[in-house]
Each structure stands twice: as structure tokens, then as C-alpha cells.
Amino acid sequence: MSNSNENRRILVVDDNQAIHDDFTKILMPCREAAAASAELDDLAASILGDQESASIAPRLQPTYELSHALQGKDALAQVQAAGDEGKPFAMVFMDVRMPPGWDGVDTLKRLWEVDPELQGVVCTAYADYSYDEIVDRLGSSDRFLILKKPFDSIEVQQLASTLTNKWQLRRDIRDHLDQIEAYAKSLETVNLALDADKRVAESFAQSQSEFVLGAGRAFGVPADALMRTLESLTKDGGGFDEAFILARNISQGLHHLADLAALETGHRRARLEDCDLSGLLLGIAEGARAHCLERQIPLRLTQASPIPIHAKLDGDLLTRALQCILSWSIERADARGVAATLSMTSPSFGAPELCIEVELHGSPLNEEQRELLFMPFRNDEVHPDRVLALPLAQLAAKELSASLELDGRLDGTTRVVLRVDPGPGSGELRGDLWPSKAAA
């Protein structure tokens, strides 16, 4: 049984109408006879009650769809229209001699320019062109065959069946190749995605490994020092202060690690609540003063403008961010110490912001070192209370919708600035939160 999707469209091009009638008789047997036979079958079935034999009209050859053209220009127009409609002809029977217009060879060349897949049969009596001349003009191609006149009906039927099947086979192969190509492209896309995922996974694994190695270094070094100090204590009773500092640094580092994990995983979110901003800043100033006294470096605290006494923000996160910034700055500073300035700024757009600017003097930082400072265990810090300070401050600032900036100069001056919206407060202001008495 033939496939309904098969292309059996055939174009007959000849200037003789009688030839067209012959092709119709050969390729499209008398439909009237077939219809009459079907009526007789139906009548017999109704009389004899044999419904299975009703309307059985066996077909021994495919059903073709014929179109006709008397001249080459008409044939070209039909081929163009068929292609535009998405219903191309599978083949053409082309007469060679068709005066007064184009001859068949020239017409077939023009048809191929419009539809290169069209299969052709050149019908000739060799009166106009020899086989060699036809090949010279059309080229050595598998797209045409020569049918010698006078031709037999069986030859026409075989050529029609063979060439329409050939056209269909070529089209099916092309469609399959297109599908294979599309599949190959999809596989390539999938492979690229898998490669990208693999690189991400490898990068994540590498980062995790570096994180573990950094954690081991950050906590292992002071832990070993603490053990040596404790061993010394058992022998001569000295080193209590050193042991306390080492234990405190390890404890702070572990708390930083827990806070960092909570922020990264989303377990700790900012809470909008009433905050005693003045008390918070006074407590931070006292903590920074004690830290500088311990390191024996100066601390200069100044307040450039009054700030609200109360605020509407997450006080714990703000405290954590400021403590980390100041602790990191104090530990990194040299004998010239640390300076911190508190102020309220008015940006071009938006509400006034609370600004804390910290400046320290120490070793110069290049751009790469500044970027690594915000990567846990990727920076050059070895103290457990410092290695996570800036990464934790950055995450806390992000959760507060605040901005955190760090820049450095070649002379070793480093500047860290935190800006945060204090939210709607009580309206009361205070200008003496960070007086000079907090300096070491």
C-alpha cells in the first residue's frame, strides 16, 4: 500500500496535446471504468449481502497527480508555484522539441535552477540532439534519463514509479540527515552544558578543598601554639595571658565560621526591628578601644555629624559587620594605628545613610590581595579571628542591604567604608557617641 505522504506529482511538458492524453491514459487509467466497476461491486454486495466485497477496486500501480504544460515558460511557472506552495513536483516528462519556445533541454536546465531535486525524463527521437549533445548541455547527472520515441506504456509506468520513488527516497534521506544533524547539535549542546557543569563542579570541589585546607591552617596553627603554651604552663607556670589570647582567637574564629555558614545558607536573615543605635555604637567603640590597648596601638574615633539615637534595622548584623571590620583593621595595622569616623551622609538619591569609615596603616595591598580578602580561607591571613572577618562583614552588609567598600594605596593606607540605611528612627540625634575618650 502506498504512503499517503509520498510525492507522486508529475509534470508533463509537450507542445502536442495528444501526447498529454497518452500520458494521462498510461499513468491515470480510466476513472470512469473504475467508478462503474465500483458501482457494480456495491450493487452486488447489496444484493448478495457480501459487504466485504463492496467497493474493492484493486490498483496495480500508484496513483499519480498529473499536471500539464505546452511550453517551457509555462512549465517553469508551474514548478515555481509548486515549490512556493510546498508541493514540489517529483519528476517531469520533457519533450525536446517544442517550437516556438524553449526546447526541452533548455527548459529542464531552467527547472533545475528553481528545483534542483526535480527528476527528469527527456523524451526524444534523436532528431534534434544526440545523447552526447544532451549530456554536454545538461551535464553528467543522475537527475535525468532519456526516453526514446516512440515509447511503450510500460516504459512510462516504470520510469514514473522509479523516479518518483527515487525522489521520495532522496527526500527521506535528506530529512533523516537533517534530524541526525539536529540531534548531533543537541548532543553538542548537552555536552557543552555537561562540560560547563563539570567545570563548575570541579571549581566547587577545588574551592571546598581550599576552604578545608585554609580552615586547617587558620585553626591548626593557633591550636598548636595554644598546646605549646599549655605545656609550658605545666612546667614553669607562665604564659597565662598568651594562652588566653590564643584560646579567644580560636573561639572567635569558630563563631565567625558558624555565622558565615548561617548567612551563606540563608539560615540567618536580616530582621527589621527597633535598634538602640547609640548604645550599639558605644559598645563597638569600647570593644575597639580594648583591642587597641591590647595591641598597644593608637585608636582615633571621631564623629563628623550627629546620628539618630534609634534606628530600624538588624542590630546584631550591624554589630557583627562593624566588629569584624574594626577587628580586622586593628590586627592588620602597624604602630601608626587605626582611625574611625562616624557620620550621616546624604546621597544624591535615597534616604540619608549611616557611614562608618575606618582607615589603617600597614602593608600595601594590591588588587588581587584585596579581592582575596573577601574569600574565606583564600586570603593570606593566618589568625582564626581575622581570616573570616571581611568575608563575614561582607555577607552581613549584603543581608542589611548595605554597601561595603575597601581600597588601598601604595603607601600602605587601607580604607574600609560601610554605609547602611538606619531606617525610620525616633528623630532624636546625638553628636558625642565617639568622643576622644575612646582613643587609646
N, C-alpha and C positions, 0 to 999 in steps of 0.2 A: 504494500500500500504506500502511495507517495505521501510525503510530508507536506502538509498544507503551507509550510513556510518556505518550501522550495521555490526558487525563481524559475518559472517556465515561460517568461516573457520573451517573445521572439519578434524581431523586426524584419520584414521582407521589403527589399528595395529593388524595384524594377520598373521600367517605363512601359511595360506591357501588362495591361490589366488581366489578360488571360493567364499569365504566369502567376499572378496573385491568386487567381481562382484555383489553379493547380495546387499551390502550397496549402490553401485552405482545405481542399479535398483530402490531401495527403495527411496533414497534421491535425485536422479537426473533422473527423468523419461526420457524415450527415446527421445532424442533430434531430432532424425531423424523423428519420428512421428510428433513431434511438428512443425518441419520445413515443412514437407509435408502438414500439416493442414494449416499452414500459407500461403503456395503457393496456395492451393485451395481457401482460402479466398480471396487472392489477385486476382486470376483469376475470381472468381465470381463477385467481385466488379468491375473489368474492363468490364465484360460483361453486368452486370445489372446496372452499374453506381452508385452503393452504396459505396461511399468511406468510410463512417463511419464504415462499417463492415470489412474493409480491415485490414489484419494482426492482428486480435484480437485473442490472444492465452491466454485464462484465465489461471491463475496459482492459484491453491488452496493451495499451500504451498510455503514457502520461497525458494529462490534459494541458494543452498549451494555450497561451494567450497571445494571439497574433495581432500585430499592428502593421500597417502598410504605408509605403511612401513611393511615389512615382519618380521623384528626383532626389538628387543628393542633398540639396538645401533643405528640403522638407524632412529628410532623414535626420540631418544634423539638428534641426529644431526639435524633433521628437525625442532624440537622445538627450538633449539638454534639458527639456522639460521633465523627462522621466527621472533624470538624476536629481533635479531640484525637488521633485515630489518624494524622493526617497524610494522610488520604484524603478530601478535601472533595468535595462534590457540585459538578458543573459547572453544573447547572440543575435547575429544579423546574417541573413542570406542576401548577398550583394551581387547584383548583376554588374558586369564590367562595362558594357556599352549602354549609355543612357542619354542619347542626344536630346536636347541641345545643351544640357547642363554638364556638371562634373561627371567624369567617368567613375566607375566603381572603385578603382584603386585609389584615386584621389579622395573620393568620399570616405573610404574606410580609414585613410590616414587622418582625415579631419575628425572622424568619430572617435578615434583613439586619443586625440588631443583632449577631447571632452571626457571620455570614459575609457581609461587605459585597460580596464578589466574586461571590456566587451570582446566576446569571441566572434570571429568572423568566418564565413564561408564565401569564397569568391566563385561565382558561377560564370564559367567562360567556355567558349568553344575554340579558344586559342586563335580566333581570327584577328583579335586586336593586340594581345600581348602573349608572348611565350611565358612559360613558367619562370625562366631565368629573369625575364624583364619584370615580372610581378615581384619576384624576390628582391630584385635590385631596388624597386621602388618602396616596398613595404619592409624590407629587411628580413633577416633570418629570424623568424619569430614563431613561437608555438601558439600564437593567438589566432592564426588563420589556417584554414585548409582550402584546397581547390576542388570544386565540384565540376566535373566536365559535362557539358551539354552534348546530347540530350541526356538527362539524368533519370534514374529509376526512382520510384517512390520509396523503395526500401532504403536506398542510399540517403534520401532526405530524412526518413524516420530515424535511421541510425545516427546520422550527424546531429539531428536535433536532440536526441536523447543523450548522446555522448557529450556534446559541447555544453548543454545546459547543466548536466551533472558535473562536468569539469568546472564550470563557473561556480556552481554551488560548493564544490569541494574546496576550491581556492578561497572562497569567501569564508567557509567554515574554518579552514586552516588559519586564515588571517585573524579571524575573531578569536580563535584559541590562542594564537600567538600574542594578541593584544591582552587577553586575560592573563597569560603567563607573565607578560611584561608588567602588567599592573600588579600581579601577585609578587613578582620579584621586587618591584618598587616598594610594596607594602612590607615585604620581608626586610628590605634595606632600611626602611623607616623604623621597623621594630628593632632591628639590630642596632641602629644608631641610638634608639631610646634605651636599649639594654646596655649599650656601651656607656651611655651617659649615666644611667643608674649605677652601673658598676663603678664608674669613676667617683660618683658621689659616695657610694658605699665604702670604697677604698679610702676616700678622703676622710669620711666619718670615722672609719676604723683607725686611720692614722692619727686623727685628732684625739680619739679616745685613748690611743696608746700614749700619745704625747701628754694627754691630761693625767693619765695614771703615773707616767714617769715623772711629770712635774710635781704631782702631789707627793710622790715618794721622796723626791728631793726636798720639797718645801717642808715637809713634816719630819722626814728622816734625819736631816742634818741637826735641827734643834733638839730633836728627841735624843740623838746620840750625845749631844752636848749636855743635855739635862742628866743623862745617865752618868756621864763622867763627873758632873758636878756633884751628883748624889753620892757617887763612890768616894769623892774627895771629902764630902761631909762626914762620912763614916770613919774617915781616918783622922782628920785634923779639926773637924767641927767648923770649918769656914765655908764661904760661898753661898750663904743663905739668900742674899739679895739676887745673885746671878741665877740661882735655881728658880726663884720666884718669877723673875722676868721671863726666863725660858718657858716655864710652865704657862704663864699668862699668854705669851705669844702663840704657843701651840693651841691653847684654849680659844683664843680669838680667831685663829686661822680655821679651826674646825667649825666655829659658829658662822664664819664667813662662807665656808663651803656649804653648810646647810641652808643659809639664806639664799645663796646663789642658786642652788638646786631648786628651792621653792619658787623663786622668781622665773627661772627658765622653764619650769614645767607648768607654770600657771597656777600652782597651789597657793601662791601669795599674790593677791590682787590689792590695788590701792583702794582704801576705804575713805570716802568723803565724810569727815567728821570735824567737830569743833576741836580746835587745837590751841593750846596756850603757847603761842609763838614766842613770846618774850621769855617765858620760862625755859622753853626748848633751847633757844639761842644762848641764854645764860649758862645752862648746863653744858652745852657744847664748848663754850669759851673756857669754863673751868677745867674740863677734861683736857683741852688742848694745852692749857697753861701747865697742868701737872705733867703732861707728856714732855713738854719742852724743858721743864725743870729737871726731869729725869735725864734728858739728853744734854742738858746744860747748854742750850742754845737760846737765843732771844726770840720772843714772840711779840709781834706788834699787832694789836687788834684795834681797829678804828671803825667808827660808824659815820658814813658820809651824809646820811639823811634819816629822819625819823621813819620808823616802820610800824605796822599795825601790832597791837598787843595780842590780838586774837586773829586766827585765820581758819579757813575751812579747807582742810586737806589732811592727808595721812601723815600725822606727826611722826610715827615710828619709821616710816620710809624716809622722810626728810632727815630725821636724826641719823639713820644708818648711812645715807648718802654723804652728809656733811662730816660725820665721824670718819668715814673711810677716806674722804678727800684730805682732811686735816692730818689724819694718822699717816697716810702715805707721804704727804708733803713733809711732815716733821721728821720722819725716818730717813727721807732722802736728802734733806737739807744739810748743808755744811755749817760751819761756825757762824756764818752770816745770818742764819735763822730763817724764820717764816714771817710773812706779813699777810694779814687777812683783813678785808674791808667788807663791811655790811652796808647795803644801800637799797633804796627803792628806785627803779628806773621806769621810764615811760616810753615804751616802744612806739614806733610810728603807727602801728595798728594793734588793737587789742588793749587789755587791761594792764595796769602797772604790774611790774614783776619784782619779786624779791631777788636780789642779786648778791651772791657771796663770791668774792674774788680772792683767791689765795695765790700768793707769789712766794717762791722759794729760790734759793741759790744752791746749786750743786753741779753734778756732772752734766755736760751738754747732752742733749738727746737729738738724734737725727730722726728723719721722718719714719723710717722703718721701726725704730725703737718706740716712737710714740704710738704707732699703730699696735705694736705687740703688747703695750702696757694694758690694753683693754681686752686681751685674750688670756683667759685663765691658764696659768702654768706655762704660758708661751713666752712670757717676758723674762728678763734677766734677774728678777727678784728671787731671793732665796729665803727670806723671812716669811713664815707662815701667815703673819698678820698683815703682810704687805702684798703678797703675791696675788691675792684675790681682792684687794682693796678697790682698785679702779674698775675692774670688771663688775664688782658688786655695786659700786656707786653709779655706774652707767645704767645697769638694769633697774636700779631703784629710781633713777631720774626718768627713765623711759616710762616706768609704771606711773610716775607722778605727772606725766606729760610735760616734764621739764627738759631743759637743754643743758648739756654738759660739754664744755669745750676745753681743750688742752693745747697749748702751743709753747714752744721753747725757742730760745735764742742761742747763738753760738757762744755767748759768754757764760752759759750755764743757768741762766734765769729761766724758770719754768712757771707758767701761769695757768691756773685751773679756775674756770668760771662756771658756777651753777646758777641758772635762772629758773625761777618757778613762780607760777601764779598763786598767790596766797588765798585767792578766793574771797568771797564776801566776809568781811570781819566786823568787828564792833565799831570801827571808825576811830577808836582811840589810838593815838600814836605815841611812840616813846623814842627818844633820841640818845639814851645813855646806856644801851644794853651792852655795848662792847667798849667800856672805858679803858683808859690806860692801865688801870689797876690789874687788868687781866694779863698784862705782859709779864714775861719772865725776866 
